[in-house]
Amino acid sequence: MPLYESGALMQDSFPCYPITAGVTLATSSRSTQAGRRADHFRTQISDSDLRRSVWMAAAQTGDGVAYQALLRECIPIIKNVARRRGVSVDRIDDVVQEVLLTVHCARQTYDPSRSFTVWLCVIADRRAIDLLRRIRRQDLREVHAPLAFEDHADQSADPTRWLVHTDTSGVVTRAIASLPPRQRQAVQHLVLEERSLADTAALTRRSAGSLKVNLHRALKALRDKIRPWD
Amino acid sequence: MNRPSNTEASNERLISELARDLAPVQRLRPPSVRALTWLTVVAATAIVLAAIADLSALAHRLSAAPDMWLSVIGSTLTAILAAVAAFKLCLPDARPAWALLPLPAVLLWVVASGVGCLRTWLVPGTHAADLSEARDCLLFIVGLAVPLSVVLFIMLRRAYTLQPALTALIAGLASAAAAASLLNFFHPFDAAATDLAMHASAVTIVIGANWGFSGRLLASNFFTQ
């Protein structure tokens, strides 16, 4: 059973857990209905925050299922932070992905006795500011002029280039097809499909070393077969 | 049923990638504990240096000019507070205001060193460092700060800072201040103006080098761990 489902973390690791999880809500009168609603809402927030902390603690021990659930729950929170910071709608997902990567790289720095939501919000805010700064710098350097770009004549344009390219790619395709099967497989997955060595090894059930050797031999053979100066 | 948009699918793909083969990580200890670990390395260096230093000369000098203690306390406090600040700043949720923590100690250090420098002019017969001694000070501070900076950098790299330049700057201050504190074992005299300028240059070189090298290396932490 994963650690986060067992409840062990709930009992032992969080003796001093903050109640409000960094979210301040006014509850001046507990006797009023509004006050009771606020209390209920606050309990919900602290419950969900506690759950995220437990998931993160489980992720620190290598529990992938808890980690997936946690990262999914992070997305709406990150989007809210980015929106409040003034990130445009079309760039919000950039912030989401950067924050998810940051959470992944910084997961060893999280202390489960503190609020996960507050930790996440600070990171999301920093990343949103970073993105806004990057956009501002980019705007200072570059001009967005799609029409000017379209109207600009390409001086190096050559109507026959497409034919030459087609012919060249035909030569390459034929050269690859003439390789031995294992070398062809290495070129196909590692170069043409740009897969990683680990992925290709898993896919082809071959060792990474064998793939590397075959790729090396294949590239050497291709260099001999395709000589641009011939 | 709504089909997921491209960005949702892309987020979902990223989550799956990150969760796949998730490696367990060792949770970092609190910044104060980590700072204490680094300060233990500094203390161990101090013990080794004390074994080869002329402690009687140092004791005589400190009893003759008690304000020299202030300079030593200033540099030592700077090293301690800057180390704590650097370990705080290397966390992704740290506030940049932590960089101000060593500021009072830096002020004490600078003012007390300045007073010692003034005495070499006001009190006749005070021994002040000549140019060759001043050059030795620079080499000592830089030479000792380099290994201390490397140890500190290795420890900071285990965390994940979103403020690499600021973290490296404060880490440089911690290393330089620690080296300057240890220099006192071999520096039983007041700093003259040239000597003081040399100390300041050494500290600036160490901080600048940390900011330049460690800052970039800490920044390259992004998405590589």
Chai-1 contact restraints between the chains, C-beta under 6 A:
chainA,res_idxA,chainB,res_idxB,connection_type,confidence,min_distance_angstrom,max_distance_angstrom,comment,restraint_id
A,Q60,B,V25,contact,1.0,0.0,6.0,A-B,restraint_1
A,Q60,B,R27,contact,1.0,0.0,6.0,A-B,restraint_2
A,T61,B,P24,contact,1.0,0.0,6.0,A-B,restraint_3
A,G62,B,L22,contact,1.0,0.0,6.0,A-B,restraint_4
A,G62,B,P24,contact,1.0,0.0,6.0,A-B,restraint_5
A,G64,B,A19,contact,1.0,0.0,6.0,A-B,restraint_6
A,G64,B,L22,contact,1.0,0.0,6.0,A-B,restraint_7
A,Y67,B,A19,contact,1.0,0.0,6.0,A-B,restraint_8
A,Y67,B,L22,contact,1.0,0.0,6.0,A-B,restraint_9
A,Q68,B,I15,contact,1.0,0.0,6.0,A-B,restraint_10
A,Q68,B,A19,contact,1.0,0.0,6.0,A-B,restraint_11
A,L71,B,I15,contact,1.0,0.0,6.0,A-B,restraint_12
A,D93,B,T7,contact,1.0,0.0,6.0,A-B,restraint_13
A,Q97,B,L14,contact,1.0,0.0,6.0,A-B,restraint_14
A,L100,B,L14,contact,1.0,0.0,6.0,A-B,restraint_15
A,L101,B,F223,contact,1.0,0.0,6.0,A-B,restraint_16
A,H104,B,L18,contact,1.0,0.0,6.0,A-B,restraint_17
A,C105,B,Y160,contact,1.0,0.0,6.0,A-B,restraint_18
A,C105,B,Q225,contact,1.0,0.0,6.0,A-B,restraint_19
A,A106,B,P92,contact,1.0,0.0,6.0,A-B,restraint_20
A,A106,B,Y160,contact,1.0,0.0,6.0,A-B,restraint_21
A,R107,B,V25,contact,1.0,0.0,6.0,A-B,restraint_22
A,Q108,B,V25,contact,1.0,0.0,6.0,A-B,restraint_23
A,Q108,B,R27,contact,1.0,0.0,6.0,A-B,restraint_24
A,Q108,B,L28,contact,1.0,0.0,6.0,A-B,restraint_25
A,T109,B,L28,contact,1.0,0.0,6.0,A-B,restraint_26
A,T109,B,L91,contact,1.0,0.0,6.0,A-B,restraint_27
A,T109,B,A159,contact,1.0,0.0,6.0,A-B,restraint_28
A,T109,B,Y160,contact,1.0,0.0,6.0,A-B,restraint_29
A,W119,B,D93,contact,1.0,0.0,6.0,A-B,restraint_30
A,V122,B,D93,contact,1.0,0.0,6.0,A-B,restraint_31
A,I123,B,P92,contact,1.0,0.0,6.0,A-B,restraint_32
A,R126,B,L162,contact,1.0,0.0,6.0,A-B,restraint_33
